[in-house]
């Protein structure tokens, strides 16, 4: 009886995992989260810029099987931050520099934890402080399957 129950549970889990696309957050060795890859699902990446030491917020949306970078917000201009008219629509709002309408597409994302960068992801309303879970230099994958 236990074997039958186990087989039913395993089949149900396999069906749930394969019935709709999923978004995986994790490393090669650890899973942080697996969520349904619903259309227009927001993903936010927050970190402290390694050079300017100021906060950066990147807002993405999951659309048509890929991640689309919609907006980047930051508090100081510098290396690696968007500023050119070809990057999108630039504006300033209080302390924040904001680049809207960036429309950059990514099939998957690869991020790394860094010293003092406080890498945090928010997906499906859940916040994941990856810098607290993994050592500096850990490669984090955000991918669909």
N, C-alpha and C positions, 0 to 999 in steps of 0.2 A: 504494500500500500504506500509506503514511504517513497519507493522508487517511482511510482506512478504520479504521486503528488509533486515530487521533485521535477519530473519530466514536464508536467503541466506548467509549473512555475517557470522553468527554464524556457519553454516554448513561448509563454506569454511575454517574458522579458525580451527574447529574441525578436518577436513580432513587434513589440513596442519600439525597440531600437532600430528596426529596419523599415517600419511602416511609413515614416516620414523623415525628411532630412533633419540632421542634428548639427548643432554647433558644439565643438569640443574645445575646452580650455584646459591646458595642462602642459606637462613636459613629456619627454620620452618615457619617463618612469612613473609619473603620477598624474592622476586625473583630478582636476579642480572642480569642473562642472561639465555636464552634458545637458543641453536644453534643445527644445524644438526650434528648428530654424524657420520661424514664421516670417512671412513677408513683412517688411518694414520694421523689423525688430531693432530697437536702438542698442548700440554698443558705445560705451564711453571709455576712453583711455585717459587716465590722469597720471601725471608724473611731475617731478621737479626737474627742470632742465639742468643737465649736468654742467653746463658752463655758466649760464646766467643765474642759476640757483633760484629760479622763480617758477611758479606753477604754470603748467600747460594742460589744456583739456582738449582732447580730440573727440569729436562726435561723429559716429558712423551709423549707417543704417544697413541692414541686411536686405538686399534686393536682388531678385533674379539669380540667386545662387552665389552672390558675392557680396563683399563688404564695400560700401561706398563711403569715403571720407567726405562729409558734408561741410564740417566747420572745425576750425581750430581757434582756440582762445588762449591768449598768453598775456603776460604782464610786462615783458620786456622784449625788445627786438634783438635778434642776434642770430648766430650760426644755426642753420637747420630749421629756422622758422619761416613760414611763408610771408612774403611781403610784396611780391611782384603782381602787377595787374593780371598777368596770365594765370596766377594761382587761384583767382576768384574775386570776390567783392570785399574790399578792405574797408573797415570802419573802426572807430574807437568808441567805446562805451565805458565811461568812468575810467577805472584803472586798466581796463582790458583792451587789448588789441584783438580784433576779431576778423577772421577771414571766412566769409560765407561762400556758399555755392562752389566749393572746391571740386566736387565731382571726380575724385580719384578712386579708381576701382582696384580691388584686391581680391583674388580668389581666396587666399589665406593670409594670415598675419603671423609674423615671427617677431617677438619682443624679447628683451633681456632685462633682468633685474640689474640695477646699478647701485653703486655706493651713494646713498643719500637721495636716490631718485624717487623713492616711495611709489613704485609702479602699482597702480590700482585699476582694475577693470570693473565696470558695472554692466551687467547683461541680464535682461529679463527681470529687472528690478532688484537684482542681487549684486551686492558689492563684494569684490574679491581683492583683498589687500595682499597682492602677490609678493611684495617685498617682505612681508612678515612670514610667509610660508617657505620661501626659497632663498638660498644663499646668493650673494652678488655674482652676476655673470650667468645665472641660469637662463637657458633659452625657454621661452614660453610660446606655445603654439595656440593659435586661435584658428580653427579650421572646420570645414564642413565635411560631412560624410553622409 
